[in-house]
Every structure is written in C-alpha cells, then in structure tokens.
C-alpha cells in the first residue's frame, strides 16, 4: 500500500481535501500561512518572513498577493489529485 501514496507536485502526501477558501483567508490575514496550510511549510515561512521584513515597502504587498494566489492554487491542485484518486477507487 505504501507504493500507492498520492503526492502533490511539491512532494506532500495527499490525505484529503484542503479548502482553497481557507488558504486564501489565512494568506489574507497572515501572508504565507495559507501556503503552510496547503503543505509547503518552507515556502510559507519564507513568504511570511519576507512580508514581515518588507511590510513597509511595496514589495511586501507583492509577496502578500502572491501568497494568497499560491495558497489557493496549491489547495486546488491538492483537491484535483484527491478527486482523481477517489474516482479511481470506484
């Protein structure tokens, strides 16, 4: 059964659905936290750190927007893989 482990393109095991909306909301309030929720802890911490360090600068806003976008798309990809897995079981 270990050979049948589903993984995302970034190597995280897919164990169920993730809410893209929750990832978006998390990233809205704390840049990078939605990415951590989606499974890429390192990238999420980098976005969070850069956003905090550059909060007073326009570049911080770019990381904030990118973090929301990335969190949403990563959860959508996770859900697509999970749906394909569930469909293959029937």
C-alpha positions as CSV (number, residue, x, y, z in Angstrom):
1,X,0.0,0.0,0.0
2,X,3.0,2.3,0.5
3,X,3.6,2.3,-3.2
4,X,0.1,3.9,-3.8
5,X,0.7,7.1,-1.8
6,X,-0.6,10.1,-3.6
7,X,1.6,13.1,-3.6
8,X,1.3,16.7,-4.8
9,X,3.8,18.1,-7.3
10,X,5.8,19.5,-4.3
11,X,6.0,16.1,-2.6
12,X,3.4,16.4,0.1
13,X,1.2,13.3,0.6
14,X,-2.5,14.0,-0.3
15,X,-4.6,12.7,2.5
16,X,-7.8,14.6,1.8
17,X,-9.3,17.8,0.6
18,X,-8.0,21.2,1.6
19,X,-10.1,24.3,1.3
20,X,-8.8,26.9,-1.2
21,X,-11.0,29.5,0.5
22,X,-9.5,28.8,3.9
23,X,-6.0,29.0,2.4
24,X,-6.9,32.3,0.8
25,X,-8.3,33.8,4.0
26,X,-5.3,32.6,6.0
27,X,-3.0,34.2,3.5
28,X,-5.0,37.4,3.5
29,X,-4.5,37.9,7.3
30,X,-1.0,36.4,7.5
31,X,1.0,36.1,4.3
32,X,2.4,32.6,3.9
33,X,0.2,30.9,6.4
34,X,-2.2,29.7,3.7
35,X,0.8,28.1,1.9
36,X,1.8,26.4,5.2
37,X,-1.8,25.1,5.4
38,X,-1.5,23.8,1.8
39,X,1.6,21.8,2.8
40,X,4.7,23.9,1.8
41,X,6.0,24.9,5.2
42,X,9.4,26.2,3.9
43,X,7.9,28.4,1.2
44,X,5.2,29.7,3.5
45,X,7.8,30.7,6.1
46,X,9.8,32.5,3.5
47,X,6.8,34.4,2.3
48,X,5.8,35.2,5.9
49,X,9.3,36.4,6.8
50,X,9.7,38.5,3.7
51,X,6.3,40.0,4.1
52,X,7.1,41.0,7.7
53,X,10.5,42.3,6.8
54,X,9.2,44.3,3.8
55,X,5.8,45.3,5.3
56,X,6.5,49.0,5.0
57,X,7.6,48.6,1.4
58,X,5.5,48.0,-1.7
59,X,7.4,44.7,-2.3
60,X,5.7,43.3,0.8
61,X,2.3,43.7,-0.9
62,X,3.6,41.7,-3.9
63,X,4.5,38.8,-1.6
64,X,1.2,39.1,0.2
65,X,-0.8,38.8,-3.1
66,X,1.5,36.0,-4.3
67,X,1.0,34.1,-1.1
68,X,-2.8,34.3,-1.4
69,X,-2.7,33.2,-5.0
70,X,-0.2,30.3,-4.3
71,X,-2.2,29.0,-1.3
72,X,-5.4,29.0,-3.3
73,X,-3.9,27.2,-6.3
74,X,-2.0,24.7,-4.2
75,X,-5.2,23.6,-2.4
76,X,-7.0,23.4,-5.8
77,X,-4.3,21.1,-7.1
78,X,-4.4,19.0,-3.9
79,X,-8.2,18.6,-4.4
80,X,-7.8,17.7,-8.1
81,X,-5.4,14.9,-7.2
82,X,-7.7,13.8,-4.3
83,X,-10.8,13.7,-6.6
84,X,-8.9,11.7,-9.2
85,X,-7.9,9.2,-6.5
86,X,-11.5,8.9,-5.2
87,X,-12.8,8.5,-8.8
88,X,-10.2,5.7,-9.5
89,X,-11.4,3.7,-6.4
90,X,-15.0,3.3,-7.8
